[in-house]
Amino acid sequence: MLLQAWRRRWWRPDQPALAAYAGLRPMVVVTGGSEGIGYELARRFAASRNDVMLVARRLGPLEQAAARIRADFGVETVAVAADVTAPNALATIDRALAERRAYADVLVNNAGIGVAGPFHAQAPEDVMRLLDLNVRALTTLTRHFLPGMRVRGCGGVLNLASLGGFTPGPYQAAYYASKAYVLSFTEAIAAETAGEGVRICALAPGPVPTQWHRRARAGNAYYRYLAPVSAAAVARSGYLGYRLGLRVVVPGPLSPLFALFLRVMPRRITVPIVRLLVKPR
Ligand SMILES: NC(=O)c1ccc[n+]([C@@H]2O[C@H](COP(=O)([O-])OP(=O)(O)OC[C@H]3O[C@@H](n4cnc5c(N)ncnc54)[C@H](OP(=O)(O)O)[C@@H]3O)[C@@H](O)[C@H]2O)c1
């Protein structure tokens, strides 16, 4: 209660703007919510009695994920098949929300891809797809939903960054750079909106055993064995950190130490180590 009052210390209700949300109900929108970390985050929000909307491209896995969450937690769970990089993605999500008389109370920008290997050998279209999803779509969705959150003085944005966002990442150069953007962008917006009632948080896990690494063609790189944390544990930490109003959450017993190491040590020392760890084998 006291924490909520502190979080809203600069928030002033704008009644005409608030009236637009009268009779609507809150939903948690999770991009990439059909599997991996996004699915576990959706489950975590659902476990706390939030209705959730899962957004991903393939309808089959989406519907299965939504059915499991519905059965386990009894909350409304909506599956929306959309590529969040597509020009009509915002309209599709808005329409799905309007059909349920709902608004995006929380936005979880989780969908993200990687591309591994020497940068000069990566297909240009793969690199552009990565930037489109990890940077452009995340920014577009945040820009779209944040104004409503500020009006309501509650809700917020949980952006998936990565431990890789703390350092340049040879052999995953564009991916690490995209996550550095997510960290910087999220912390900046969190500072801008302090006291307005919203929570803006970056979740920065180390390696998590999901299909992501195979899709990124990261091979058997050593980093994958560096204190991996399950997607469920990442979601638990991310949810808790978000609820507490933290700006950056690094889950796991060892990853916070790695993040500190990457923050304080000179890059002349850290980057060659990262290079060794990330190089596909
Ligand atoms: N796994 C790790 O070690 C790790 C570590 C740190 C950070 N992260 C970050 O955490 C996030 C989730 O990773 P993950 O390991 O859970 O990935 P994942 O298992 O590969 O799952 C990715 C999810 O995103 C969806 N997706 C992919 N492209 C999309 C698009 N264009 N539009 C909408 N949905 C899309 C996928 O469904 P469809 O294919 O059906 O669209 C799937 O639901 C990513 O941002 C990743 O960079 C992962």
The ligand as a MOL file (V3000), in Angstrom:
LIG
                    3D

  0  0  0     0  0            999 V3000
M  V30 BEGIN CTAB
M  V30 COUNTS 48 52 0 0 0
M  V30 BEGIN ATOM
M  V30 1 N 17.1770 -18.7100 -23.8870 0
M  V30 2 C 18.1350 -17.9610 -23.3880 0
M  V30 3 O 19.2310 -18.4570 -23.0270 0
M  V30 4 C 17.9230 -16.4890 -23.1960 0
M  V30 5 C 18.8280 -15.7920 -22.3750 0
M  V30 6 C 18.6630 -14.4260 -22.2150 0
M  V30 7 C 17.6260 -13.7680 -22.8490 0
M  V30 8 N 16.7710 -14.4830 -23.6430 0 CHG=1
M  V30 9 C 15.7000 -13.7420 -24.3020 0
M  V30 10 O 14.4600 -14.1870 -23.7770 0
M  V30 11 C 13.4480 -14.0880 -24.7750 0
M  V30 12 C 12.7440 -15.4280 -24.9100 0
M  V30 13 O 13.7180 -16.4040 -25.2220 0
M  V30 14 P 13.3590 -17.9560 -25.2660 0
M  V30 15 O 14.6270 -18.6670 -24.9860 0
M  V30 16 O 12.1710 -18.2490 -24.4590 0 CHG=-1
M  V30 17 O 13.0210 -18.1190 -26.8250 0
M  V30 18 P 12.2740 -19.3090 -27.5980 0
M  V30 19 O 12.1800 -20.5200 -26.7410 0
M  V30 20 O 12.9450 -19.4190 -28.9370 0
M  V30 21 O 10.7690 -18.7480 -27.7850 0
M  V30 22 C 10.5670 -17.6350 -28.6000 0
M  V30 23 C 9.1010 -17.2540 -28.5850 0
M  V30 24 O 8.9520 -16.0670 -29.3610 0
M  V30 25 C 8.0040 -16.2920 -30.4020 0
M  V30 26 N 8.3940 -15.4600 -31.5520 0
M  V30 27 C 9.5360 -15.5280 -32.2860 0
M  V30 28 N 9.5150 -14.6150 -33.2590 0
M  V30 29 C 8.3460 -13.9380 -33.1550 0
M  V30 30 C 7.7370 -12.8840 -33.8690 0
M  V30 31 N 8.3460 -12.3320 -34.9300 0
M  V30 32 N 6.5170 -12.4370 -33.4770 0
M  V30 33 C 5.8780 -13.0000 -32.4210 0
M  V30 34 N 6.4130 -14.0020 -31.6890 0
M  V30 35 C 7.6240 -14.4710 -32.0620 0
M  V30 36 C 8.0580 -17.7980 -30.6450 0
M  V30 37 O 6.8740 -18.3240 -31.2200 0
M  V30 38 P 6.6920 -18.4110 -32.8470 0
M  V30 39 O 7.9540 -19.0160 -33.3860 0
M  V30 40 O 5.4760 -19.2540 -33.0320 0
M  V30 41 O 6.4720 -17.0130 -33.3060 0
M  V30 42 C 8.1970 -18.2940 -29.2070 0
M  V30 43 O 6.9490 -18.2530 -28.5660 0
M  V30 44 C 14.1510 -13.6010 -26.0240 0
M  V30 45 O 14.0180 -12.1970 -26.1280 0
M  V30 46 C 15.5950 -13.9810 -25.8010 0
M  V30 47 O 16.4750 -13.1560 -26.5210 0
M  V30 48 C 16.8910 -15.8100 -23.8270 0
M  V30 END ATOM
M  V30 BEGIN BOND
M  V30 1 1 1 2
M  V30 2 2 2 3
M  V30 3 1 2 4
M  V30 4 1 4 5
M  V30 5 2 4 48
M  V30 6 2 5 6
M  V30 7 1 6 7
M  V30 8 2 7 8
M  V30 9 1 8 9
M  V30 10 1 8 48
M  V30 11 1 9 10
M  V30 12 1 9 46
M  V30 13 1 10 11
M  V30 14 1 11 12
M  V30 15 1 11 44
M  V30 16 1 12 13
M  V30 17 1 13 14
M  V30 18 2 14 15
M  V30 19 1 14 16
M  V30 20 1 14 17
M  V30 21 1 17 18
M  V30 22 2 18 19
M  V30 23 1 18 20
M  V30 24 1 18 21
M  V30 25 1 21 22
M  V30 26 1 22 23
M  V30 27 1 23 24
M  V30 28 1 23 42
M  V30 29 1 24 25
M  V30 30 1 25 26
M  V30 31 1 25 36
M  V30 32 1 26 27
M  V30 33 1 26 35
M  V30 34 2 27 28
M  V30 35 1 28 29
M  V30 36 1 29 30
M  V30 37 2 29 35
M  V30 38 1 30 31
M  V30 39 2 30 32
M  V30 40 1 32 33
M  V30 41 2 33 34
M  V30 42 1 34 35
M  V30 43 1 36 37
M  V30 44 1 36 42
M  V30 45 1 37 38
M  V30 46 2 38 39
M  V30 47 1 38 40
M  V30 48 1 38 41
M  V30 49 1 42 43
M  V30 50 1 44 45
M  V30 51 1 44 46
M  V30 52 1 46 47
M  V30 END BOND
M  V30 END CTAB
M  END
